[in-house]
Amino acid sequence: MEKIPLILLLLLPFSLLAQKVEFEKRSRYDKLPPAMQESLQALYGQLPKRAKFYQEYQKESYSYEAKFRYRGHCHSVEYDAAGQLEDIEVRQKWKKLAPEIRQPIEQALEQQFKRYRIRKLQLQLTGPEQDLAQQLQAKKPLIPSAYELIIKGNDGQSWQLWEFLFTAEGQILRQEQLIEVDASSWQLDY
């Protein structure tokens, strides 16, 4: 009898295993973990007045996120539940991406989808906090460790929302189908 669940798991399409379900809820600055507050000050100095803070819920965990404009770009700074920095994402226009990076990404997407539309491109910055602070405060172009794309892709049957993470060379690191949910229907156990 124990073989049946394993067989059912093996029969599930891969796309069902790579789904990302999450939602965000606004939070106040004073409700954020102190480590996150200190980190934001170290990275950016004075935060913009219009900064918005969120608690982001996934099925089995939660994290925090700060969103604001900094030097003309939308920044999203993500932290784990304890307030430790996970990554910084900086929004950029697709057409401003260097052709040597854009071409391998386009080829990978064309292999997966008959048609696709890029909804959002973000430069992902990871590494030691001091290095990131120096990179953010320097008036030079940012050097991303990866690129995150949100796309709407059609595989010939239907349009679906996807999140891709590409290396700095344009190779796929991760892809997940994004599932939109009603936050009121979630049972949170943490």
Contact map, one row per residue, 1 for C-alpha under 8 A:
1111000000000000000000000000000000000000000000000000000000000000000000000000000000000000000000000000000000000000000000000000000000000000000000000000000000000000000000000000000000000000000000
1111110000000000000000000000000000000000000000000000000000000000000000000000000000000000000000000000000000000000000000000000000000000000000000000000000000000000000000000000000000000000000000
1111111000000000000000000000000000000000000000000000000000000000000000000000000000000000000000000000000000000000000000000000000000000000000000000000000000000000000000000000000000000000000000
1111111100000000000000000000000000000000000000000000000000000000000000000000000000000000000000000000000000000000000000000000000000000000000000000000000000000000000000000000000000000000000000
0111111110000000000000000000000000000000000000000000000000000000000000000000000000000000000000000000000000000000000000000000000000000000000000000000000000000000000000000000000000000000000000
0111111111000000000000000000000000000000000000000000000000000000000000000000000000000000000000000000000000000000000000000000000000000000000000000000000000000000000000000000000000000000000000
0011111111100000000000000000000000000000000000000000000000000000000000000000000000000000000000000000000000000000000000000000000000000000000000000000000000000000000000000000000000000000000000
0001111111110000000000000000000000000000000000000000000000000000000000000000000000000000000000000000000000000000000000000000000000000000000000000000000000000000000000000000000000000000000000
0000111111110000000000000000000000000000000000000000000000000000000000000000000000000000000000000000000000000000000000000000000000000000000000000000000000000000000000000000000000000000000000
0000011111111000000000000000000000000000000000000000000000000000000000000000000000000000000000000000000000000000000000000000000000000000000000000000000000000000000000000000000000000000000000
0000001111111000000000000000000000000000000000000000000000000000000000000000000000000000000000000000000000000000000000000000000000000000000000000000000000000000000000000000000000000000000000
0000000111111101100000000000000000000000000000000000000000000000000000000000000000000000000000000000000000000000000000000000000000000000000000000000000000000000000000000000000000000000000000
0000000001111111100000000000000000000000000000000000000000000000000000000000000000000000000000000000000000000000000000000000000000000000000000000000000000000000000000000000000000000000000000
0000000000011111110000000000000000000000000000000000000000000000000000000000000000000000000000000000000000000000000000000000000000000000000000000000000000000000000000000000000000000000000000
0000000000001111111000000000000000000000000000000000000000000000000000000000000000000000000000000000000000000000000000000000000000000000000000000000000000000000000000000000000110000000000000
0000000000011111111000000000000000000000000000000000000000000000000000000000000000000000000000000000000000000000000000000000000000000000000000000000000000000000000000000000000000000000000000
0000000000011111111000000000000000000000000000000000000000000000000000000000000000000000000000000000000000000000000000000000000000000000000000000000000000000000000000000000000000000000000000
0000000000000111111100000000000000000000000000000000000000000000000000000000000000000000000000000000000000000000000000000000000000000000000000000000000000000000000000000000001110000000000000
0000000000000011111110000000000000000000000000000000000000000000000000000000000000000000000000000000000000000000000000000000000000000000000000000000000000000000000000000000000111100000000000
0000000000000000011111000000000000000000000000000000000001000000000000000000000000000000000000000000000000000000000000000000000000000000000000000000000000000000000000000000000111100000000000
0000000000000000001111100000000000000000000000000000000001100000000000000000000000000000000000000000000000000000000000000000000000000000000000000000000000000000000000000000000001111000000000
0000000000000000000111110000000000000000000000000000000111100000000000000000000000000000000000000000000000000000000000000000000000000000000000000000000000000000000000000000000000111000000000
0000000000000000000011111000000000000000000000000000000111000000000000000000000000000000000000000000000000000000000000000000000000000000000000000000000000000000000000000000000000001010000000
0000000000000000000001111100000000000000000000000000011110000000000000000000000000000000000000000000000000000000000000000000000000000000000000000000000000000000000000000000000000000000000000
0000000000000000000000111110000000000000000000000000011100000000000000000000000000000000000000000000000000000000000000000000000000000000000000000000000000000000000000000000000000000000000000
0000000000000000000000011111000000000000000000000001111000000000000000000000000000000000000000000000000000000000000000000000000000000000000000000000000000000000000000000000000000000000000000
0000000000000000000000001111101100000000000000000001111000000000000000000000000000000000000000000000000000000000000000000000000000000000000000000000000000000000000000000000000000000000000000
0000000000000000000000000111111100000000000000000000110000000000000000000000000000000000000000000000000000000000000000000000000000000000000000000000000000000000000000000000000000000000000000
0000000000000000000000000011111100001000000000000000100000000000000000000000000000000000000000000000000000000000000000000000000000000000000000000000000000000000000000000000000000000000000000
0000000000000000000000000001111100000000000000000000000000000000000000000000000000000000000000000000000000000000000000000000000000000000000000000000000000000000000000000000000000000000000000
0000000000000000000000000011111110000000000000000000000000000000000000000000000000000000000000000000000000000000000000000000000000000000000000000000000000000000000000000000000000000000000000
0000000000000000000000000011111111011000000000000000000000000001000000000000000000100000000000000000000000000000000000000000000000000000000000000000000000000000000000000000000000000000000000
0000000000000000000000000000001111111000000000000000000000000000000000000000000011100000000000000000000000000000000000000000000000000000000000000000000000000000000000000000000000000000000000
0000000000000000000000000000000111111100000000000000000000000000000000000000000000100000000000000000000000000000000000000000000000000000000000000000000000000000000000000000000000000000000000
0000000000000000000000000000000011111110000000000000000000000000000000000000000001110000000000000000000000000000000000000000000000000000000000000000000000000000000000000000000000000000000000
0000000000000000000000000000000111111111000000000000000000000000000000000000001000111000000000000000000000000000000000000000000000000000000000000000000000000000000000000000000000000000000000
0000000000000000000000000000100111111111100000000000000000000000000000000000000000000000000000000000000000000000000000000000000000000000000000000000000000000000000000000000000000000000000000
0000000000000000000000000000000001111111110000000000000000000000000000000000000000000000000000000000000000000000000000000000000000000000000000000000000000000000000000000000000000000000000000
0000000000000000000000000000000000111111111000000000000000000000000000000000000000001000000000000000000000000000000000000000000010000000000000000000000000000000000000000000000000000000000000
0000000000000000000000000000000000011111111110100000000000000000000000000000000000000000000000000000000000000000000000000000000000000000000000000000000000000000000000000000000000000000000000
0000000000000000000000000000000000001111111111100000000000000000000000000000000000000000000000000000000000000000000000000000000000000000000000000000000000000000000000000000000000000000000000
0000000000000000000000000000000000000111111110000000000000000000000000000000000000000000000000000000000000000000000000000000000000001000000000000000000000000000000000000000000000000000000000
0000000000000000000000000000000000000011111110000000000000000000000000000000000000000000000000000000000000000000000000000000000011011001000000000000000000000000000000000000000000000000000000
0000000000000000000000000000000000000001111111100000000000000000000000000000000000000000000000000000000000000000000000000000000000001001100000000000000000000000000000000000000000000000000000
0000000000000000000000000000000000000001111111100000000000000000000000000000000000000000000000000000000000000000000000000000000000000000000000000000000000000000000000000000000000000000000000
0000000000000000000000000000000000000000100111110000000000000000000000000000000000000000000000000000000000000000000000000000000000000000000000000000000000000000000000000000000000000000000000
0000000000000000000000000000000000000001100111111010000000000000000000000000000000000000000000000000000000000000000000000000000000000000000000000000000000000000000000000000000000000000000000
0000000000000000000000000000000000000000000001111110000000000000000111000000000000000000000000000000000000000000000000000000000000000000000000000000000000000000000000000000000000000000000000
0000000000000000000000000000000000000000000000111110000000000000000000000000000000000000000000000000000000000000000000000000000000000000000000000000000000000000000000000000000000000000000000
0000000000000000000000000000000000000000000000011111000000000000000100000000000000000000000000000000000000000000000000000000000000000000000000000000000000000000000000000000000000000000000000
0000000000000000000000000000000000000000000000111111100000000000011110000000000000000000000000000000000000000000000000000000000000000000000000000000000000000000000000000000000000000000000000
0000000000000000000000000110000000000000000000000111110000000000011100000000000000000000000000000000000000000000000000000000000000000000000000000000000000000000000000000000000000000000000000
0000000000000000000000000111100000000000000000000011111000000001111000000000000000000000000000000000000000000000000000000000000000000000000000000000000000000000000000000000000000000000000000
0000000000000000000000011111000000000000000000000001111100000001110000000000000000000000000000000000000000000000000000000000000000000000000000000000000000000000000000000000000000000000000000
0000000000000000000000011110000000000000000000000000111110000111100000000000000000000000000000000000000000000000000000000000000000000000000000000000000000000000000000000000000000000000000000
0000000000000000000001111000000000000000000000000000011111000111100000000000000000000000000000000000000000000000000000000000000000000000000000000000000000000000000000000000000000000000000000
0000000000000000000001110000000000000000000000000000001111111110000000000000000000000000000000000000000000000000000000000000000000000000000000000000000000000000000000000000000000000000000000
0000000000000000000111100000000000000000000000000000000111111100000000000000000000000000000000000000000000000000000000000000000000000000000000000000000000000000000000000000000000000000000000
0000000000000000000011000000000000000000000000000000000011111000000000000000000000000000000000000000000000000000000000000000000000000000000000000000000000000000000000000000000000000000000100
0000000000000000000000000000000000000000000000000000000011111100000000000000000000000000000000000000000000000000000000000000000000000000000000000000000000000000000000000000000000000000000000
0000000000000000000000000000000000000000000000000000000011111110000000000000000010000000000000000000000000000000000000000000000000000000000000000000000000000000000000000000000000000000000001
0000000000000000000000000000000000000000000000000000001111011111000000000000000110000000000000000000000000000000000000000000000000000000000000000000000000000000000000000000000000000000000000
0000000000000000000000000000000000000000000000000000001110001111100000000000011110000000000000000000000000000000000000000000000000000000000000000000000000000000000000000000000000000000000000
0000000000000000000000000000000100000000000000000000111100000111110000000000011110100000000000000000000000000000000000000000000000000000000000000000000000000000000000000000000000000000000000
0000000000000000000000000000000000000000000000000000111100000011111000000001111000000000000000000000000000000000000000000000000000000000000000000000000000000000000000000000000000000000000000
0000000000000000000000000000000000000000000000000011110000000001111100000011110000000000000000000000000000000000000000000000000000000000000000000000000000000000000000000000000000000000000000
0000000000000000000000000000000000000000000000000011100000000000111110000111100000000000000000000000000000000000000000000000000000000000000000000000000000000000000000000000000000000000000000
0000000000000000000000000000000000000000000000010111000000000000011111000111000000000000000000000000000000000000000000000000000000000000000000000000000000000000000000000000000000000000000000
0000000000000000000000000000000000000000000000010010000000000000001111111110000000000000000000000000000000000000000000000000000000000000000000000000000000000000000000000000000000000000000000
0000000000000000000000000000000000000000000000010000000000000000000111111110000000000000000000000000000000000000000000000000000000000000000000000000000000000000000000000000000000000000000000
0000000000000000000000000000000000000000000000000000000000000000000011111000000000000000000000000000000000000000000000000000000000000000000000000000000000000000000000000000000000000000000000
0000000000000000000000000000000000000000000000000000000000000000000011111100000000000000000000000000000000000000000000000000000000000000000000000000000000000000000000000000000000000000000000
0000000000000000000000000000000000000000000000000000000000000000000011111110000000000000011100000000000000000000000000000000000000000000000000000000000000000000000000000000000000000000000000
0000000000000000000000000000000000000000000000000000000000000000001111011111000000000000011000000000000000000000000000000000000000000000000000000000000000000000000000000000000000000000000000
0000000000000000000000000000000000000000000000000000000000000000011111001111100000000001111000000000000000000000000000000000000000000000000000000000000000000000000000000000000000000000000000
0000000000000000000000000000000000000000000000000000000000000000111100000111110000000001110000000000000000000000000000000000000000000000000000000000000000000000000000000000000000000000000000
0000000000000000000000000000000000000000000000000000000000000000111000000011111000001111100000000000000000000000000000000000000000000000000000000000000000000000000000000000000000000000000000
0000000000000000000000000000000000000000000000000000000000000011110000000001111100001111000000000000000000000000000000000000000000000000000000000000000000000000000000000000000000000000000000
0000000000000000000000000000000000010000000000000000000000000011100000000000111111111110000000000000000000000000000000000000000000000000000000000000000000000000000000000000000000000000000000
0000000000000000000000000000000000000000000000000000000000000111000000000000011111111100000000000000000000000000000000000000000000000000000000000000000000000000000000000000000000000000000000
0000000000000000000000000000000010000000000000000000000000001111000000000000001111110000000000000000000000000000000000000000000000000000000000000000000000000000000000000000000000000000000000
0000000000000000000000000000000010100000000000000000000000000000000000000000001111110000000000000000000000000000000000000000000000000000000000000000000000000000000000000000000000000000000000
0000000000000000000000000000000111110000000000000000000000000001000000000000001111111000000000000000000000000000000000000000000000000000000000000000000000000000000000000000000000000000000000
0000000000000000000000000000000000110000000000000000000000000000000000000000001111111100000000000000000000000000000000000000000000000000000000000000000000000000000000000000000000000000000000
0000000000000000000000000000000000010010000000000000000000000000000000000000111100111110000000000000000000000000000000000000000010000000000000000000000000000000000000000000000000000000000000
0000000000000000000000000000000000000000000000000000000000000000000000000000111100011111000000000000000000000000000000000000010000000000000000000000000000000000000000000000000000000000000000
0000000000000000000000000000000000000000000000000000000000000000000000000000111000001111100000000000000000000000000000000001111000000000000000000000000000000000000000000000000000000000000000
0000000000000000000000000000000000000000000000000000000000000000000000000011110000000111110000000000000000000000000000000001110000000000000000000000000000000000000000000000000000000000000000
0000000000000000000000000000000000000000000000000000000000000000000000000011100000000011111000000000000000000000000000000111100000000000000000000000000000000000000000000000000000000000000000
0000000000000000000000000000000000000000000000000000000000000000000000001111000000000001111100000000000000000000000000000111000000000000000000000000000000000000000000000000000000000000000000
0000000000000000000000000000000000000000000000000000000000000000000000001110000000000000111110000000000000000000000000011110000000000000000000000000000000000000000000000000000000000000000000
0000000000000000000000000000000000000000000000000000000000000000000000001000000000000000011111011000000000000000000000011110000000000000000000000000000000000000000000000000000000000000000000
0000000000000000000000000000000000000000000000000000000000000000000000000000000000000000001111111000000000000000000000011000000000000000000000000000000000000000000000000000000000000000000000
0000000000000000000000000000000000000000000000000000000000000000000000000000000000000000000111111000010000000000000001011000000000000000000000000000000000000000000000000000000000000000000000
0000000000000000000000000000000000000000000000000000000000000000000000000000000000000000000011111100000000000000000000000000000000000000000000000000000000000000000000000000000000000000000000
0000000000000000000000000000000000000000000000000000000000000000000000000000000000000000000111111100000000000000000000000000000000000000000000000000000000000000000000000000000000000000000000
0000000000000000000000000000000000000000000000000000000000000000000000000000000000000000000111111110110000000000000000000000000000000000000000000000000000000000000000000000000000000000000000
0000000000000000000000000000000000000000000000000000000000000000000000000000000000000000000000111111110000000000000000000000000000000000000000000000000000000000000000000000000000000000000000
0000000000000000000000000000000000000000000000000000000000000000000000000000000000000000000000001111111000000000000000000000000000000000000000000000000000000000000000000000000000000000000000
0000000000000000000000000000000000000000000000000000000000000000000000000000000000000000000000000111111100000000000000000000000000000000000000000000000000000000000000000000000000000000000000
0000000000000000000000000000000000000000000000000000000000000000000000000000000000000000000000001111111110000000000000000000000000000000000000000000000000000000000000011100000000000000000000
0000000000000000000000000000000000000000000000000000000000000000000000000000000000000000000001001111111111000000000000000000000000000000000000000000000000000000000000000100000000000000000000
0000000000000000000000000000000000000000000000000000000000000000000000000000000000000000000000000011111111100000000000000000000000000000000000000000000000000000000000000100000000000000000000
0000000000000000000000000000000000000000000000000000000000000000000000000000000000000000000000000001111111110000000000000000000000000000000000000000000000000000000000001110000000000000000000
0000000000000000000000000000000000000000000000000000000000000000000000000000000000000000000000000000111111111000000000000000000000000000000000000000000000000000000001000111000000000000000000
0000000000000000000000000000000000000000000000000000000000000000000000000000000000000000000000000000011111111100000000000000000000000000000000000000000000000000000000000000000000000000000000
0000000000000000000000000000000000000000000000000000000000000000000000000000000000000000000000000000001111111110000000000000000000000000000000000000000000000000000000000000000000000000000000
0000000000000000000000000000000000000000000000000000000000000000000000000000000000000000000000000000000111111111000000000000000000000000000000000000000000000000000000000011000000000000000000
0000000000000000000000000000000000000000000000000000000000000000000000000000000000000000000000000000000011111111100100000000000000000000000000000000000000000000000000000000000000000000000000
0000000000000000000000000000000000000000000000000000000000000000000000000000000000000000000000000000000001111111111100000000000000000000000000000000000000000000000000000000000000000000000000
0000000000000000000000000000000000000000000000000000000000000000000000000000000000000000000000000000000000111111110000000000000000000000000000000000000000000000000000000000000000000000000000
0000000000000000000000000000000000000000000000000000000000000000000000000000000000000000000000000000000000011111110000000000000000000000000000000000000000100000000000000000000000000000000000
0000000000000000000000000000000000000000000000000000000000000000000000000000000000000000000000000000000000001111111100000000000000000000000000000000000011110000000000000000000000000000000000
0000000000000000000000000000000000000000000000000000000000000000000000000000000000000000000000000000000000000111111100000000000000000000000000000000000011110000000000000000000000000000000000
0000000000000000000000000000000000000000000000000000000000000000000000000000000000000000000000000000000000000100111110000000000000000000000000000000000011100000000000000000000000000000000000
0000000000000000000000000000000000000000000000000000000000000000000000000000000000000000000000000000000000001100111111000000000000000000000000000000001111000000000000000000000000000000000000
0000000000000000000000000000000000000000000000000000000000000000000000000000000000000000000000000000000000000000001111100000000000000000000000000000001110000000000000000000000000000000000000
0000000000000000000000000000000000000000000000000000000000000000000000000000000000000000000001000000000000000000000111111000000000000000000000000000111100000000000000000000000000000000000000
0000000000000000000000000000000000000000000000000000000000000000000000000000000000000000000000000000000000000000000011111000000000000000000000000000111100000000000000000000000000000000000000
0000000000000000000000000000000000000000000000000000000000000000000000000000000000000000001111000000000000000000000001111100000000000000000000000000111000000000000000000000000000000000000000
0000000000000000000000000000000000000000000000000000000000000000000000000000000000000000001111000000000000000000000001111110000000000000000000000011110000000000000000000000000000000000000000
0000000000000000000000000000000000000000000000000000000000000000000000000000000000000000111100000000000000000000000000011111000000000000000000000011100000000000000000000000000000000000000000
0000000000000000000000000000000000000000000000000000000000000000000000000000000000000000111100000000000000000000000000001111100000000000000000011111000000000000000000000000000000000000000000
0000000000000000000000000000000000000000000000000000000000000000000000000000000000000011110000000000000000000000000000000111110000000000000000011111000000000000000000000000000000000000000000
0000000000000000000000000000000000000000000000000000000000000000000000000000000000000011100000000000000000000000000000000011111000010000000000111100000000000000000000000000000000000000000000
0000000000000000000000000000000000000000000000000000000000000000000000000000000000000111000000000000000000000000000000000001111100010000000000011000000000000000000000000000000000000000000000
0000000000000000000000000000000000000000000000000000000000000000000000000000000000000010000000000000000000000000000000000000111110110000000000000000000000000000000000000000000000000000000000
0000000000000000000000000000000000000000000000000000000000000000000000000000000000000000000000000000000000000000000000000000011111110000000000000000000000000000000000000000000000000000000000
0000000000000000000000000000000000000010001000000000000000000000000000000000000000001000000000000000000000000000000000000000001111111000000000000000000000000000000000000000000000000000000000
0000000000000000000000000000000000000000001000000000000000000000000000000000000000000000000000000000000000000000000000000000000111111100000000000000000000000000000000000000000000000000000000
0000000000000000000000000000000000000000000000000000000000000000000000000000000000000000000000000000000000000000000000000000001111111110000000000000000000000000000000000000000000000000000000
0000000000000000000000000000000000000000001000000000000000000000000000000000000000000000000000000000000000000000000000000000111111111111000000000000000000000000000000000000000000000000000000
0000000000000000000000000000000000000000011100000000000000000000000000000000000000000000000000000000000000000000000000000000000011111111100000000000000000000000000000000000000000000000000000
0000000000000000000000000000000000000000000000000000000000000000000000000000000000000000000000000000000000000000000000000000000001111111110000000000000000000000000000000000000000000000000000
0000000000000000000000000000000000000000000000000000000000000000000000000000000000000000000000000000000000000000000000000000000000111111110101100000000000000000000000000000000000000000000000
0000000000000000000000000000000000000000001100000000000000000000000000000000000000000000000000000000000000000000000000000000000000011111111001000000000000000000000000000000000000000000000000
0000000000000000000000000000000000000000000100000000000000000000000000000000000000000000000000000000000000000000000000000000000000001111111000000000000000000000000000000000000000000000000000
0000000000000000000000000000000000000000000000000000000000000000000000000000000000000000000000000000000000000000000000000000000000000111111100000000000000000000000000000000000000000000000000
0000000000000000000000000000000000000000000000000000000000000000000000000000000000000000000000000000000000000000000000000000000000000001111110000000000000000000000000000000000000000000000000
0000000000000000000000000000000000000000000000000000000000000000000000000000000000000000000000000000000000000000000000000000000000000010011111000000000000000000000000000000000000000000000000
0000000000000000000000000000000000000000000000000000000000000000000000000000000000000000000000000000000000000000000000000000000000000000001111100000000000000000000000000000000000000000000000
0000000000000000000000000000000000000000000000000000000000000000000000000000000000000000000000000000000000000000000000000000000000000011000111110000000000000000000000000000000000000000000000
0000000000000000000000000000000000000000000000000000000000000000000000000000000000000000000000000000000000000000000000000000100000000010000011111000000000000000000000000000000000000000000000
0000000000000000000000000000000000000000000000000000000000000000000000000000000000000000000000000000000000000000000000000011110000000000000001111110000000000000000000010000000000000000000000
0000000000000000000000000000000000000000000000000000000000000000000000000000000000000000000000000000000000000000000000000011110000000000000000111110000000000000000000110000000000000000000000
0000000000000000000000000000000000000000000000000000000000000000000000000000000000000000000000000000000000000000000000000011100000000000000000011111000000000000000011110000000000000000000000
0000000000000000000000000000000000000000000000000000000000000000000000000000000000000000000000000000000000000000000000001111000000000000000000011111100000000000000011110000000000000000000000
0000000000000000000000000000000000000000000000000000000000000000000000000000000000000000000000000000000000000000000000001111000000000000000000000111110000000000001111000000000000000000000000
0000000000000000000000000000000000000000000000000000000000000000000000000000000000000000000000000000000000000000000001111100000000000000000000000011111000000000001110000000000000000000000000
0000000000000000000000000000000000000000000000000000000000000000000000000000000000000000000000000000000000000000000001111000000000000000000000000001111100000000111100000000000000000000000000
0000000000000000000000000000000000000000000000000000000000000000000000000000000000000000000000000000000000000000000111110000000000000000000000000000111110000000111100000000000000000000000000
0000000000000000000000000000000000000000000000000000000000000000000000000000000000000000000000000000000000000000000111100000000000000000000000000000011111000011110000000000000000000000000000
0000000000000000000000000000000000000000000000000000000000000000000000000000000000000000000000000000000000000000111110000000000000000000000000000000001111100011110000000000000000000000000000
0000000000000000000000000000000000000000000000000000000000000000000000000000000000000000000000000000000000000000111100000000000000000000000000000000000111111111000000000000000000000000000000
0000000000000000000000000000000000000000000000000000000000000000000000000000000000000000000000000000000000000001111000000000000000000000000000000000000011111110000000000000000000000000000000
0000000000000000000000000000000000000000000000000000000000000000000000000000000000000000000000000000000000000000110000000000000000000000000000000000000001111100000000000000000000000000000000
0000000000000000000000000000000000000000000000000000000000000000000000000000000000000000000000000000000000000000000000000000000000000000000000000000000001111110000000000000000000000000000000
0000000000000000000000000000000000000000000000000000000000000000000000000000000000000000000000000000000000000000000000000000000000000000000000000000000001111111000000000000000000000000000000
0000000000000000000000000000000000000000000000000000000000000000000000000000000000000000000000000000000000000000000000000000000000000000000000000000000111101111100000000000000000000000000000
0000000000000000000000000000000000000000000000000000000000000000000000000000000000000000000000000000000000000000000000000000000000000000000000000000000111000111110000000000000011000000000000
0000000000000000000000000000000000000000000000000000000000000000000000000000000000000000000000000000000000000000000000000000000000000000000000000000011110000011111000000000000011100000000000
0000000000000000000000000000000000000000000000000000000000000000000000000000000000000000000000000000000000000000000000000000000000000000000000000000011110000001111100000000001111000000000000
0000000000000000000000000000000000000000000000000000000000000000000000000000000000000000000000000000000000000000000000000000000000000000000000000001111000000000111110000000001111000000000000
0000000000000000000000000000000000000000000000000000000000000000000000000000000000000000000000000000000000000000000000000000000000000000000000000001111000000000011111000001111100000000000000
0000000000000000000000000000000000000000000000000000000000000000000000000000000000000000000000000000000000000000000000000000000000000000000000000111100000000000001111100001111000000000000000
0000000000000000000000000000000000000000000000000000000000000000000000000000000000000000000000000000000010000000000000000000000000000000000000000111000000000000000111111111110000000000000000
0000000000000000000000000000000000000000000000000000000000000000000000000000000000000000000000000000000000000000000000000000000000000000000000001110000000000000000011111111100000000000000000
0000000000000000000000000000000000000000000000000000000000000000000000000000000000000000000000000000100000000000000000000000000000000000000000011110000000000000000001111110000000000000000000
0000000000000000000000000000000000000000000000000000000000000000000000000000000000000000000000000000100100000000000000000000000000000000000000000000000000000000000001111110000000000000000000
0000000000000000000000000000000000000000000000000000000000000000000000000000000000000000000000000000111110000000000000000000000000000000000000000000000000000000000001111111000000000000000000
0000000000000000000000000000000000000000000000000000000000000000000000000000000000000000000000000000000110010000000000000000000000000000000000000000000000000000000001111111100000000000000000
0000000000000000000000000000000000000000000000000000000000000000000000000000000000000000000000000000000010010000000000000000000000000000000000000000000000000000000111100111111000000000000000
0000000000000000000000000000000000000000000000000000000000000000000000000000000000000000000000000000000000000000000000000000000000000000000000000000000000000000000111100011111000000000000000
0000000000000000000000000000000000000000000000000000000000000000000000000000000000000000000000000000000000000000000000000000000000000000000000000000000000000000000111000001111100000000000000
0000000000000000010000000000000000000000000000000000000000000000000000000000000000000000000000000000000000000000000000000000000000000000000000000000000000000000011110000001111110000000000000
0000000000000010011100000000000000000000000000000000000000000000000000000000000000000000000000000000000000000000000000000000000000000000000000000000000000000000011100000000011111000000000000
0000000000000010011100000000000000000000000000000000000000000000000000000000000000000000000000000000000000000000000000000000000000000000000000000000000000000001111000000000001111100000000000
0000000000000000001110000000000000000000000000000000000000000000000000000000000000000000000000000000000000000000000000000000000000000000000000000000000000000001111000000000000111110000000000
0000000000000000001111000000000000000000000000000000000000000000000000000000000000000000000000000000000000000000000000000000000000000000000000000000000000000000100000000000000011111000000000
0000000000000000000011000000000000000000000000000000000000000000000000000000000000000000000000000000000000000000000000000000000000000000000000000000000000000000000000000000000001111100000000
0000000000000000000011100000000000000000000000000000000000000000000000000000000000000000000000000000000000000000000000000000000000000000000000000000000000000000000000000000000000111110100000
0000000000000000000000000000000000000000000000000000000000000000000000000000000000000000000000000000000000000000000000000000000000000000000000000000000000000000000000000000000000011111110000
0000000000000000000000100000000000000000000000000000000000000000000000000000000000000000000000000000000000000000000000000000000000000000000000000000000000000000000000000000000000001111110000
0000000000000000000000000000000000000000000000000000000000000000000000000000000000000000000000000000000000000000000000000000000000000000000000000000000000000000000000000000000000000111110000
0000000000000000000000000000000000000000000000000000000000000000000000000000000000000000000000000000000000000000000000000000000000000000000000000000000000000000000000000000000000001111111000
0000000000000000000000000000000000000000000000000000000000000000000000000000000000000000000000000000000000000000000000000000000000000000000000000000000000000000000000000000000000000111111100
0000000000000000000000000000000000000000000000000000000000000000000000000000000000000000000000000000000000000000000000000000000000000000000000000000000000000000000000000000000000000000111110
0000000000000000000000000000000000000000000000000000000000100000000000000000000000000000000000000000000000000000000000000000000000000000000000000000000000000000000000000000000000000000011111
0000000000000000000000000000000000000000000000000000000000000000000000000000000000000000000000000000000000000000000000000000000000000000000000000000000000000000000000000000000000000000001111
0000000000000000000000000000000000000000000000000000000000001000000000000000000000000000000000000000000000000000000000000000000000000000000000000000000000000000000000000000000000000000000111
